[in-house]
Amino acid sequence: MEKVTMKELMDVLEQIGPNVSVDVTKLKPDQPLNNQGLDSMDIVNILFEIEDNFHITIPDEAFRSGKLSTLDTILESINENR
């Protein structure tokens, strides 16, 4: 299966943009999401949308451990779980 690209991830984020508290098009991939204005509920909504769109399950421990703090690490997790 082909790897998901950052562009594909950003396309998914743009779909849920109205449901989160920041402009997702301005998110920096290497910066922690909570430092960019997203709260924990925004991040959970993003992860649910990612799971639905890419037909994957992101392990709860990955979220709780802080491994999914940036778009870069989320993208890495998507590709590991496909």
C-alpha positions in Angstrom: 0.0 0.0 0.0 1.3 3.4 -0.9 2.3 5.8 1.9 0.0 8.7 2.7 1.6 12.1 1.9 1.4 15.3 3.9 -0.8 16.7 1.1 -3.3 13.9 1.6 -3.3 14.5 5.3 -3.8 18.2 4.8 -6.8 17.5 2.5 -8.4 15.5 5.3 -7.7 18.3 7.8 -9.3 20.8 5.5 -12.5 18.8 5.4 -12.8 19.1 9.2 -11.4 22.6 9.4 -14.8 24.2 10.4 -15.0 21.9 13.4 -11.7 22.9 15.0 -10.6 26.1 16.7 -7.8 27.1 14.3 -7.2 27.5 10.6 -5.8 24.0 9.8 -4.2 25.3 6.6 -1.8 27.3 8.7 -0.6 24.3 10.9 3.1 23.7 10.8 3.9 19.9 10.4 6.8 19.9 12.8 5.3 22.0 15.6 3.2 20.5 18.5 -0.5 20.9 17.7 -1.3 22.1 21.2 1.2 24.9 20.7 -0.6 26.0 17.5 -4.0 26.6 19.2 -5.6 23.2 19.1 -7.1 21.9 22.3 -7.3 18.2 23.2 -10.8 17.9 21.8 -9.7 19.3 18.5 -6.9 16.8 18.3 -9.2 13.9 19.1 -11.6 15.0 16.4 -8.7 15.2 13.9 -7.6 11.7 14.9 -11.1 10.3 14.5 -11.3 11.9 11.0 -7.9 10.5 10.1 -9.0 7.0 11.2 -12.2 7.2 9.2 -10.6 8.6 6.0 -7.6 6.3 5.9 -9.4 3.2 7.3 -6.9 2.7 10.1 -6.9 2.5 13.9 -4.5 4.6 15.7 -3.6 2.9 19.0 -4.8 4.7 22.1 -1.4 4.4 23.7 0.1 6.4 20.8 -2.2 9.3 21.6 -1.8 9.0 25.4 2.0 8.8 25.2 2.3 12.1 23.3 3.7 10.4 20.2 1.1 12.1 18.0 1.9 15.7 19.0 2.7 17.0 15.5 1.4 16.4 12.0 4.7 14.8 11.1 4.3 12.2 13.9 0.6 11.7 13.0 1.6 11.1 9.4 4.2 8.6 10.5 1.6 6.8 12.6 -0.8 6.7 9.7 1.8 5.0 7.5 2.8 2.6 10.2 -0.8 1.5 10.8 -1.9 1.0 7.1 
